[in-house]
Amino acid sequence: MSMNCCDNPAVNKKQRREAIGMEQTTLNVQGMSCGHCVKAVEGSVGELGGVHSVKVHLEDNKVDVKYDAAKVTLDQIKETIDDQGYDVV
């Protein structure tokens, strides 16, 4: 009988460890209007230690961020977006 990734205790342990402290939030961000804006926000936030994923939804003025709260704070994420010239509301 073959073992898939879900049966592997090492994988499950790693996934549980990664899930601890993970937060997911959606931020309302004003001022984004083009692909350059998307790259600026996703690139700068994505470089922060502890950020697992970042996705800009340009048409909705929203940014989804999944991050490790033990490594980066929501305020640091907001400040990084603000530093790029956009307003987190």
Secondary structure, 3 states (H helix, E strand, C coil): CCCCHHHCHHHHHHHHHHHCCEEEEEEEEECCCCHHHHHHHHHHHHCCCCEEEEEEEHHHCEEEEEEECCCCCHHHHHHHHHHCCCEEC
